[in-house]
């Protein structure tokens, strides 16, 4: 079992056992975009008692998280493939459905629920940004990461630009932060996806799917920011200094 202290990074804790994510979320602590700070810093920032948080996390860590262990065992190429097949595919499938449902909600219920207009506009912008973001990862960053790993394992040709991962990751992390903040706002607009008393089945389906979308995005960003990216940067630095 992982031993944690107040100096342990939030992202490292979730990386070791994803079940701890629900504890951080319950205390409004950002574990994906904001995972690179210590437990003590995160608790202070949100006004959470550090001792209580440590106790809750230690209890959660007593139970093995097989999914996190499997993720950690993947090669960098395997992790890239997992992110694309699991999370990129989910985003691509969910976006058209949510766009259609949000349009219907705004047409039918917008007059009585003006917050729907902001919700729809924000999600439409997120959809466009995420599509471009994922395309950039799949066409530039992930192939470069695969090339780095191939060089390490097979002694293949050294990547021409061994600093591409770090520069591209800086951009990806900045975009993750924007989307994290955007979905925080969407959660606020909808009072954490609470269907209004006069809400119909379309409200229910749309809000449940939006909540699922946000939860998937959190894990998606966590896997990149806290697992894939640090490993890729470490490997890139090693190659730059040894070849």
N, C-alpha and C positions, 0 to 999 in steps of 0.2 A: 504493500500500500504506500502511496506517495505521502511523504511527510511534508507538511506545509507550515510556514511561519508567516509572520506579518510582512516579511520581505519578499515572499514568493509572488511572482507575477500572476495576475488574474488569468491571462491567456494560457499560461503554463498549466494552471490548475485545470482549466476546462479541457485543454489538450490531453491531459492525462486521464480525465474522466468526464465525459460530456454531461453526465447527470448533474454535475455541479452547476451547469448553466441555469437551471431553473431556480437555484438558490440566488444566484446573482441577479437574475431577472426580477425575482420577488423583492429585491432590495434596490431596484432601479440602477444596478451597476452594469455598465456596458462591458461585456466580455469579448466582443468581436472587434469592433473598431477601436475600443479603448482598452484592449487587453494588455497593453505593454506597460502597465503601471503596477506597483506593488499592492498587495491586499490592504495594507495599512493606508496607502494613499487613496485607494478606491473607497474604503470605508469612511475615511475622513471627508472625502468629497461629497458623499451622499448622506453624511450624518448617521452612519450605522455603527453600532457598537462592535468593535473589532473582535472582542472575546466571544460574543454571541455568534458572529459570522464564522469564526474559526471552528466553533463547536458544531454548527450546522454542516459546514463543509467536511469536517473530519468524519462525521457520521455518514455522509453521502459517499465518501471515499472508501469506506469499509466494504462497500459492495463493488465487485469487479465490473468494469464496463468493457465488454468484449468488443463492441463496435469501435471504441477508441483505440483498443489494442490492435485491431485489424487495420485501421487507418494508419496508425503509427508504423506498422510493418510494411506498408506499401512502398514501392520504389517511387521516386519522383515522377517518373512517367506514369506509373500506375495511379498515383494520386491525381495527376492532371486528368487522366482518363475518367477517374471516378467523379471528379468535379464536373466535367463536361457531361457525362452520361446521366448523372444523378441531379445535379443542381442547375446546370445550364439548360438541360432538356426540360426540367420542371418549369423554369421561368418562361421558356419559349411556348410551352403548352398552356400555362395559366394566364398569360397576358391577354390573348384574344378573348378568352372567356370573361375575364374581369372587365375588359374594355366594354364588351357588349352589355354586361350586367350594370355597370356604372352609368352607361348611356341611358339604359332603360330607367334606372332609378332617378336620374336627373330629369328625364322627360316626364315621368309620372308623379314623382314626389318632390321635385326640386322646389316647388312653390312653398310647400309646408316645411321643407328641410333644406334651407339654402346652403347648409354645410356640405351637401352632396356635390355642389358645383366645385368647391375647392378640392374636395376629395377626388373628384373625377379629373380635374385639371392636373393635380399633383401626381396622380397615378399615371396619367398619360405621359407626362414628362419623364417620370421614372422609367416607364416602359421603353421610351426612346433612348434614354441614357444607358440603361442596362443592355439593350441590344447592341449598341456601339461598344460598350465596355467588354462584353463577352466576346464579340468578334475580334477585338484587339488582343484579348488573352489567347484566343484559339489560333489566331493567325501569326502572332509575333511572340508573346511571352512564353506560352506553353511549349511551342516548338524549340525555343532557345533553351528552356529548362531541360527538355528531353535531350538536346544536343550536349549540354553540359554533362548530364549523367552518362551518356554514351561515351563521351571522351574519357570519363573517369573509369568506366568499366572495361571498355574495349580498346582504349588508347586511340580512339578515332580522331579525326582532324580537330585541332583546337578551334573553338568558336572564334570567329574574326573579332567580334566585339565582346570581350569578356566582362564588360561592365554594363551590358544591356539589361540584365536582370534587375540590378539595383535601380537603375534609372526608370525602367518600366514599372517596377514595383512601387516606387515612390508615387507615380501617377495613379496606379491602381488603388493604392491605399487612400489617396486623397479622394478619389471617386467613391470608394467604399464609405468614407466618412460622410460625404454628401448624402448618399442614399440612406445611411443609418439615421441621419438627422431628419431626412424627409419622412421616413416611416415612423419615426418617433412622433412627428407632427400628425401623421395620419391616425396614429393611435389616439392622440389627444383629441383630434376632431371628432372621432367616433366614440370617445369615452371608453377606450380599449375594446372597440368593436362590439359595443352594447347595442343591440337592436332596439330602436325606439318602440314605445308601447303600441303605436299604430303601424308598426312595420309589418310588411307582408312577407311572403315566402322568399321573394326576390331579395329583400333586405337580409333575411337570415342567411341565404346561400352566399350572397355577396360578402357579407361581413365575415362569415366563417372562412371563406376562401381567402380573403384579405389577411386574416389573422394567420392562416396557414402559410400564406405567401411570405409574410414578415418573419415567421419562425424559421422557414426554410432559408430565407436570406441571411438571418443571423448565423445559422450553421454554415452556410456557404461562405460567408465572409470570414468566419472563424477558421475554417479549414485553409483558407488562403493566407490570411494575415498571421495566424498563429502557428500553422503547421508547414504549409508548402513554401511560403515566401522566405522564412528564416533559413530553412534547409537549402533553398536555392541560392540565397546570398552567401551562405557559408561555403557551399561548393564552388561558387564562382570565384570567391576570394582565394580559395585553395588553388584553383587552376591558374589564376592570374599570377600567383606567387611561386608556382612550381614549374611553369612551362615557359 
